[in-house]
Amino acid sequence: MAEAVVSSQVGRSSRALTAQKAPPANINASQWRNALFIAPYLFFFATMLVFPLIWGIWLSFHKADTFGVGKFVGIANYVRLFSDKIFLQSVGNTFYFVLLTVPVLALLGLFLALALNRQTRSAAFLRAAFFSSSVLSVTIVTLIWRIVFIPDFGLLATIYGWFGLPGPAFLSSPDLSMIAIAIATIWWCIGLPMMLYLSALQQIPGEIYEAAALDNANRWQTFRSITLPSIKRTFILVVLIQVVMQFQLFGQARLMTQGGPNNTSKPIVMYIYDVAFKRWDLGMGAAASEVLFVLILIAAMAQFLLTRKRGEN
Amino acid sequence: MSNVRSTSIMGREFGDRVVLALVIIFALIMLAPVLWVIGLSLKANAELMADTNSVFRTPYTVMNYFNILANSSVFRWILNSLIVSTGLTIGTLVLCSLAGYGFARLNFPGRDILFVVVLLGLAVPEQAVLIARHQIFGILKLHNTYQGLILPGLSAPFGVFLMTQYFRAIPKELDEAALLDNASRFKIFWKVLLPLTVPAQATLGIFTFLWSWNDYFWPLISGTKNTMFTLTVGMASTQTNFAQSEGLGFLMAQAIFAGAPILVLYLFFQKYIVTAVSGAAVR
């Protein structure tokens, strides 16, 4: 490291001396062999991502099962998909789940970030506590939350019991199952929005707040005219990351409710899993994956366009 | 004037108290399930079946944890997870460092288009490639092998993006100086620049390890034999006959047993994990 710094100084002076004679360093020249550094990664990118992506699109227009790919069937898989009530229900469930989780994550995350954006030790401890659940695997999260929700033995059932009330069957009620999954998901995912807001808040220069204090601006005015405009972009970012992430709900639903009761908590990804890896109807599973892909692309495009606009202003 | 200020201070104190109260309530909601699980894990199964309120009374026991140690599968799963996560982490660091250096520093035909293509890969959700990849791996007989669990993760574009950004931030004078000393491209990469990227390596490494450790979907469909389960999948497989077969206390002890090492890892590497996660999102 020290060597590098020294040689850089030497290099700078010797470069100055030879500036007129020496041609520009040939490292800047466009050469095929430079691509060798990229090649190893590119091999995996092409074989594990690009190729399966194209194969997946191709598969969605074919009849395919475990024994191999059959004949070309045009859009038959898509037609079957959109006439399957359970698929349409799973799309509805996924949108419902996104509506349940994303606003809470975006607003609660903002609240926590604002409350914990200070240099005290207790704030640091609480930040770590609110983020810690994010590092757990979905298996552990669902294990914890099933034991909160299950009837008779669950934490909520116990708390209801203290008041002499029968606890509702959260996971087996059609009205409550998705809400229960949403609560567990919010508990699991709240750390990331909070951290994103915190890093945005820390980029606001302190002088602006001092100036506002000198102007006798009250807390609400300061928040509205300084804090809020500075984190607008982050807010959009958080909402769209969460939309994309929560669209891909799978593990929580599979492990907490198995998509039940009566498919009321089955999301799109779980539908894909059931069709492709339980019924082995790979063509139709691929078609469902492409629908999900398009939905996520729309969300990603919206993010791109919205943040672009902000940047131009 | 002074009137205005005093009411605003009053308002401030009241507002502070409301905020503090809310934060404490949310913190309790965060912690309560975990405390509940720890409590259950320390109770005998039979006692819990009679009344879960017994959690608030003695006697406590660590028998459930000993029972985990008696279940040999768990150790196999931990070993599998360690092999897969370590392999993927090392592979990702090597591939992404090389590619990051290439994209940031070297010129070759089509470089900029290629970089955009790799970045577009970030927008592809795993589900869009899973089924085809599952078929390809079936043909190549890679299911239920460690390679089969590791290889797909090596294609993740995030690391390339992160390392490219990091290499770009290093002053170019460093390589130009080395170039005048007739160092090869690889030598510049290996001797001069790579040592400077250690913080980015740490961030990317921990992020990859955690991601791989917690990954659920691909190991679920690829490693389908009990002996090839990762810890995440294996723990999920024991949950099917919840409470009835294994006993609440035992299941809860499993949750703590599996979660604790990752939480300790998080506490140690908090800084890097937070950077990685925020970086992953800002991309």
Chai-1 contact restraints between the chains, C-beta under 6 A:
chainA,res_idxA,chainB,res_idxB,connection_type,confidence,min_distance_angstrom,max_distance_angstrom,comment,restraint_id
A,M1,B,P195,contact,1.0,0.0,6.0,A-B,restraint_1
A,A4,B,L174,contact,1.0,0.0,6.0,A-B,restraint_2
A,A4,B,V192,contact,1.0,0.0,6.0,A-B,restraint_3
A,S7,B,A177,contact,1.0,0.0,6.0,A-B,restraint_4
A,S8,B,E173,contact,1.0,0.0,6.0,A-B,restraint_5
A,S8,B,L174,contact,1.0,0.0,6.0,A-B,restraint_6
A,S8,B,A177,contact,1.0,0.0,6.0,A-B,restraint_7
A,G11,B,A177,contact,1.0,0.0,6.0,A-B,restraint_8
A,G11,B,L180,contact,1.0,0.0,6.0,A-B,restraint_9
A,R12,B,E173,contact,1.0,0.0,6.0,A-B,restraint_10
A,A25,B,E176,contact,1.0,0.0,6.0,A-B,restraint_11
A,A25,B,L179,contact,1.0,0.0,6.0,A-B,restraint_12
A,I27,B,L179,contact,1.0,0.0,6.0,A-B,restraint_13
A,N28,B,N107,contact,1.0,0.0,6.0,A-B,restraint_14
A,S30,B,N107,contact,1.0,0.0,6.0,A-B,restraint_15
A,S30,B,F108,contact,1.0,0.0,6.0,A-B,restraint_16
A,S30,B,P109,contact,1.0,0.0,6.0,A-B,restraint_17
A,Q31,B,F108,contact,1.0,0.0,6.0,A-B,restraint_18
A,W32,B,F108,contact,1.0,0.0,6.0,A-B,restraint_19
A,N34,B,L106,contact,1.0,0.0,6.0,A-B,restraint_20
A,N34,B,F108,contact,1.0,0.0,6.0,A-B,restraint_21
A,A35,B,F108,contact,1.0,0.0,6.0,A-B,restraint_22
A,F37,B,L98,contact,1.0,0.0,6.0,A-B,restraint_23
A,F37,B,Y101,contact,1.0,0.0,6.0,A-B,restraint_24
A,F37,B,G102,contact,1.0,0.0,6.0,A-B,restraint_25
A,I38,B,A99,contact,1.0,0.0,6.0,A-B,restraint_26
A,I38,B,G102,contact,1.0,0.0,6.0,A-B,restraint_27
A,P40,B,L95,contact,1.0,0.0,6.0,A-B,restraint_28
A,Y41,B,L95,contact,1.0,0.0,6.0,A-B,restraint_29
A,Y41,B,A99,contact,1.0,0.0,6.0,A-B,restraint_30
A,F44,B,L154,contact,1.0,0.0,6.0,A-B,restraint_31
A,F44,B,S155,contact,1.0,0.0,6.0,A-B,restraint_32
A,F45,B,S155,contact,1.0,0.0,6.0,A-B,restraint_33
A,M48,B,P152,contact,1.0,0.0,6.0,A-B,restraint_34
A,M48,B,S155,contact,1.0,0.0,6.0,A-B,restraint_35
A,L49,B,G121,contact,1.0,0.0,6.0,A-B,restraint_36
A,L49,B,S155,contact,1.0,0.0,6.0,A-B,restraint_37
A,P52,B,V129,contact,1.0,0.0,6.0,A-B,restraint_38
A,P52,B,A132,contact,1.0,0.0,6.0,A-B,restraint_39
A,P52,B,R133,contact,1.0,0.0,6.0,A-B,restraint_40
A,L53,B,A128,contact,1.0,0.0,6.0,A-B,restraint_41
A,L53,B,V129,contact,1.0,0.0,6.0,A-B,restraint_42
A,W55,B,A132,contact,1.0,0.0,6.0,A-B,restraint_43
A,G56,B,A128,contact,1.0,0.0,6.0,A-B,restraint_44
A,G56,B,V129,contact,1.0,0.0,6.0,A-B,restraint_45
A,G56,B,I131,contact,1.0,0.0,6.0,A-B,restraint_46
A,G56,B,A132,contact,1.0,0.0,6.0,A-B,restraint_47
A,L59,B,A132,contact,1.0,0.0,6.0,A-B,restraint_48
A,A115,B,V19,contact,1.0,0.0,6.0,A-B,restraint_49
A,A115,B,V23,contact,1.0,0.0,6.0,A-B,restraint_50
A,L126,B,A27,contact,1.0,0.0,6.0,A-B,restraint_51
A,A129,B,M30,contact,1.0,0.0,6.0,A-B,restraint_52
A,V135,B,I262,contact,1.0,0.0,6.0,A-B,restraint_53
A,V135,B,Y266,contact,1.0,0.0,6.0,A-B,restraint_54
A,L136,B,G259,contact,1.0,0.0,6.0,A-B,restraint_55
A,S137,B,N214,contact,1.0,0.0,6.0,A-B,restraint_56
A,S137,B,T232,contact,1.0,0.0,6.0,A-B,restraint_57
A,V138,B,Y216,contact,1.0,0.0,6.0,A-B,restraint_58
A,T139,B,T232,contact,1.0,0.0,6.0,A-B,restraint_59
A,T139,B,M235,contact,1.0,0.0,6.0,A-B,restraint_60
A,T139,B,A236,contact,1.0,0.0,6.0,A-B,restraint_61
A,I140,B,A255,contact,1.0,0.0,6.0,A-B,restraint_62
A,I140,B,A258,contact,1.0,0.0,6.0,A-B,restraint_63
A,I140,B,G259,contact,1.0,0.0,6.0,A-B,restraint_64
A,L143,B,A255,contact,1.0,0.0,6.0,A-B,restraint_65
A,I144,B,P33,contact,1.0,0.0,6.0,A-B,restraint_66
A,I144,B,V37,contact,1.0,0.0,6.0,A-B,restraint_67
A,V148,B,P33,contact,1.0,0.0,6.0,A-B,restraint_68
A,F153,B,T52,contact,1.0,0.0,6.0,A-B,restraint_69
A,F153,B,L248,contact,1.0,0.0,6.0,A-B,restraint_70
A,L155,B,W36,contact,1.0,0.0,6.0,A-B,restraint_71
A,T158,B,T52,contact,1.0,0.0,6.0,A-B,restraint_72
A,L192,B,V277,contact,1.0,0.0,6.0,A-B,restraint_73
A,M195,B,V274,contact,1.0,0.0,6.0,A-B,restraint_74
A,M195,B,S278,contact,1.0,0.0,6.0,A-B,restraint_75
A,L196,B,S278,contact,1.0,0.0,6.0,A-B,restraint_76
A,L196,B,A281,contact,1.0,0.0,6.0,A-B,restraint_77
A,S199,B,S278,contact,1.0,0.0,6.0,A-B,restraint_78
A,N218,B,S8,contact,1.0,0.0,6.0,A-B,restraint_79
A,I241,B,A281,contact,1.0,0.0,6.0,A-B,restraint_80
A,G251,B,Y216,contact,1.0,0.0,6.0,A-B,restraint_81
A,L255,B,A236,contact,1.0,0.0,6.0,A-B,restraint_82
A,V269,B,Q127,contact,1.0,0.0,6.0,A-B,restraint_83
A,I272,B,Q127,contact,1.0,0.0,6.0,A-B,restraint_84
A,A276,B,I131,contact,1.0,0.0,6.0,A-B,restraint_85
A,F277,B,I221,contact,1.0,0.0,6.0,A-B,restraint_86
A,L282,B,I131,contact,1.0,0.0,6.0,A-B,restraint_87
A,G285,B,I131,contact,1.0,0.0,6.0,A-B,restraint_88
A,A286,B,I131,contact,1.0,0.0,6.0,A-B,restraint_89
A,S289,B,Q127,contact,1.0,0.0,6.0,A-B,restraint_90
A,S289,B,A128,contact,1.0,0.0,6.0,A-B,restraint_91
A,L292,B,Q127,contact,1.0,0.0,6.0,A-B,restraint_92
A,F293,B,A128,contact,1.0,0.0,6.0,A-B,restraint_93
A,I296,B,P125,contact,1.0,0.0,6.0,A-B,restraint_94
A,A300,B,A123,contact,1.0,0.0,6.0,A-B,restraint_95
